[in-house]
Amino acid sequence: MRNKSSLYSKEPTWFCNRLRSRLNIPDNAASWIFEAGSITQRLRNYYGPGVRVQVLKNDWHRPFISESHLLKSPHAKYSLIREVLLSVDNTPLVLARTIIPERTIKSAQHNLSHLGSRPLGEVIFSYPKLERLALEISHTSKQAWKAEIQKATHIQQDLWGRRTVYAIHHHPLLVSEFFLPEILNH
């Protein structure tokens, strides 16, 4: 598990979207979990152009087993793992983790491997045939987050999140997003 994530000390538990009625998701969290468009664009629509991306990790590693399974990729295969914090005026809004297999990077003409501080949503939602293949939901305890992440984002409660399998040219990538308390107020 070493180096698999700079965000959490243990992988969150994920639930199939079919179970959403049993999860008692509050309306403010459900609004973000089931957002059909780009989270970054929705944040920019509300907060303006001041939404910033801080890259916490951008490196090649083996994903968690459940991530490899969702991507239909051999577990031993390395993928590009990118973890970021989206914020506005130093207020943390979203923690995100993206797993991009090498075959997906190649099919996207390497546009996904050199994002820097550019939001992923800006790139993937520009593809005309972007497909959403799967959605899972998590309610992750505050203890699951690494101490430095808890401190930097002021995590005081369990966080709602989603992970979505998208496909570009039929090649998958996995995006996990966790919604911090500030955005649940909007």
C-alpha positions as CSV (number, residue, x, y, z in Angstrom):
1,M,0.0,0.0,0.0
2,R,3.0,2.3,0.4
3,N,2.8,5.3,-1.9
4,K,-0.6,4.3,-3.4
5,S,-2.2,7.4,-2.0
6,S,-1.2,10.7,-0.5
7,L,-4.8,11.3,0.6
8,Y,-5.9,8.3,2.6
9,S,-4.2,5.9,5.0
10,K,-6.7,3.2,4.0
11,E,-8.8,2.8,0.9
12,P,-12.4,4.1,1.4
13,T,-15.3,1.6,1.2
14,W,-17.3,2.1,-1.9
15,F,-21.0,1.2,-2.5
16,C,-22.7,0.5,-5.8
17,N,-24.9,3.3,-7.1
18,R,-27.9,0.9,-6.9
19,L,-27.7,1.2,-3.1
20,R,-28.1,4.9,-3.0
21,S,-31.6,4.8,-1.4
22,R,-30.1,2.8,1.5
23,L,-27.2,5.2,2.1
24,N,-29.4,8.1,3.3
25,I,-27.3,10.6,1.3
26,P,-28.2,14.2,2.4
27,D,-29.6,16.3,-0.4
28,N,-26.6,18.7,-0.4
29,A,-24.2,15.8,-0.9
30,A,-26.4,14.1,-3.4
31,S,-26.4,17.2,-5.5
32,W,-22.6,16.9,-6.0
33,I,-22.5,13.0,-6.1
34,F,-25.0,12.9,-9.0
35,E,-23.7,15.9,-10.9
36,A,-23.6,14.9,-14.5
37,G,-21.2,17.6,-15.7
38,S,-17.7,18.7,-14.6
39,I,-17.3,19.3,-10.9
40,T,-14.7,21.9,-11.8
41,Q,-17.1,23.8,-14.1
42,R,-19.8,23.7,-11.4
43,L,-17.3,25.2,-8.9
44,R,-16.3,27.9,-11.4
45,N,-19.9,28.7,-12.1
46,Y,-20.4,29.4,-8.4
47,Y,-17.1,30.7,-7.2
48,G,-15.8,32.2,-10.4
49,P,-12.3,31.8,-12.0
50,G,-10.5,31.7,-8.6
51,V,-10.9,27.9,-8.3
52,R,-7.3,26.5,-8.0
53,V,-5.9,23.0,-8.4
54,Q,-3.1,22.0,-6.1
55,V,-1.3,18.8,-7.2
56,L,-0.6,16.6,-4.3
57,K,0.6,13.5,-6.2
58,N,1.3,12.8,-9.9
59,D,3.2,9.6,-10.3
60,W,3.1,6.1,-11.7
61,H,2.1,3.4,-9.2
62,R,-0.1,0.4,-8.8
63,P,-3.7,1.4,-8.0
64,F,-5.7,-0.3,-5.2
65,I,-7.1,-3.7,-6.2
66,S,-10.7,-2.3,-6.4
67,E,-9.5,0.5,-8.7
68,S,-7.7,-2.0,-11.1
69,H,-10.9,-4.2,-11.1
70,L,-13.1,-1.2,-12.1
71,L,-10.7,-0.3,-14.9
72,K,-10.5,-3.9,-16.0
73,S,-6.7,-3.7,-15.7
74,P,-4.2,-6.2,-14.3
75,H,-3.4,-5.3,-10.7
76,A,0.3,-5.4,-11.2
77,K,0.1,-2.8,-14.0
78,Y,1.2,0.7,-13.2
79,S,-1.1,3.6,-13.9
80,L,-0.7,7.4,-13.6
81,I,-2.1,8.4,-10.2
82,R,-3.0,12.0,-9.8
83,E,-4.3,13.4,-6.5
84,V,-5.3,17.1,-6.2
85,L,-7.0,19.5,-3.9
86,L,-9.5,22.0,-5.5
87,S,-9.9,25.2,-3.5
88,V,-10.9,28.8,-3.7
89,D,-9.3,31.6,-1.7
90,N,-7.4,29.0,0.4
91,T,-10.8,27.3,1.3
92,P,-10.6,23.6,0.5
93,L,-13.5,22.3,-1.6
94,V,-12.8,18.9,-3.2
95,L,-10.2,16.2,-2.8
96,A,-9.8,14.2,-6.0
97,R,-7.9,11.1,-7.1
98,T,-7.6,10.0,-10.7
99,I,-6.2,6.7,-12.0
100,I,-5.3,6.8,-15.7
101,P,-4.0,3.6,-17.3
102,E,-1.2,3.9,-19.9
103,R,-3.5,2.8,-22.7
104,T,-6.0,5.6,-21.9
105,I,-3.2,8.2,-22.0
106,K,-2.1,6.9,-25.4
107,S,-5.6,7.0,-26.8
108,A,-6.0,10.6,-25.6
109,Q,-2.8,11.7,-27.4
110,H,-1.0,12.1,-24.0
111,N,-3.2,15.1,-23.1
112,L,-3.9,13.5,-19.7
113,S,-0.3,12.9,-18.6
114,H,0.8,16.6,-18.6
115,L,-2.0,18.4,-16.8
116,G,0.1,20.3,-14.3
117,S,-2.3,22.5,-12.3
118,R,-5.0,22.4,-15.1
119,P,-8.2,20.7,-13.9
120,L,-8.8,17.2,-15.3
121,G,-12.5,18.1,-16.0
122,E,-11.4,20.8,-18.4
123,V,-9.7,18.1,-20.5
124,I,-12.0,15.1,-20.3
125,F,-15.3,17.0,-20.7
126,S,-13.9,18.5,-23.9
127,Y,-13.9,15.1,-25.6
128,P,-17.2,14.8,-27.6
129,K,-17.6,11.1,-27.0
130,L,-16.8,11.0,-23.3
131,E,-18.7,8.1,-21.7
132,R,-19.7,7.6,-18.0
133,L,-19.5,3.8,-17.4
134,A,-20.0,3.4,-13.6
135,L,-20.6,5.4,-10.4
136,E,-19.9,4.3,-6.9
137,I,-20.5,6.2,-3.6
138,S,-18.5,6.5,-0.4
139,H,-19.1,7.9,3.1
140,T,-15.5,8.0,4.3
141,S,-14.7,8.4,8.0
142,K,-12.4,11.3,8.9
143,Q,-9.9,8.7,10.4
144,A,-9.3,7.3,6.9
145,W,-7.5,10.5,5.8
146,K,-3.8,11.0,6.3
147,A,-3.1,13.4,9.1
148,E,-1.5,16.0,6.8
149,I,-4.7,16.0,4.6
150,Q,-7.0,16.3,7.6
151,K,-5.0,19.3,8.8
152,A,-4.7,21.0,5.4
153,T,-8.4,20.6,4.6
154,H,-9.8,20.9,8.2
155,I,-11.7,17.6,7.9
156,Q,-13.8,17.4,11.1
157,Q,-16.5,14.9,9.8
158,D,-17.0,12.0,7.5
159,L,-16.9,12.9,3.8
160,W,-19.2,11.9,1.0
161,G,-17.6,11.1,-2.3
162,R,-18.1,9.4,-5.6
163,R,-15.9,7.5,-8.0
164,T,-16.7,7.5,-11.6
165,V,-15.4,5.4,-14.5
166,Y,-15.2,7.5,-17.6
167,A,-14.1,6.3,-21.1
168,I,-12.3,8.3,-23.8
169,H,-12.3,6.5,-27.1
170,H,-13.5,3.4,-25.1
171,H,-10.4,3.5,-22.8
172,P,-11.2,4.0,-19.1
173,L,-10.0,6.3,-16.4
174,L,-11.3,6.4,-12.8
175,V,-12.0,9.7,-11.0
176,S,-12.7,9.8,-7.2
177,E,-14.0,13.0,-5.7
178,F,-14.7,13.8,-2.1
179,F,-16.7,16.8,-1.2
180,L,-15.5,19.0,1.7
181,P,-18.0,20.7,4.0
182,E,-17.6,24.2,2.4
183,I,-19.2,23.1,-0.9
184,L,-22.0,21.2,0.8
185,N,-23.4,24.6,1.8
186,H,-23.9,25.6,-1.8
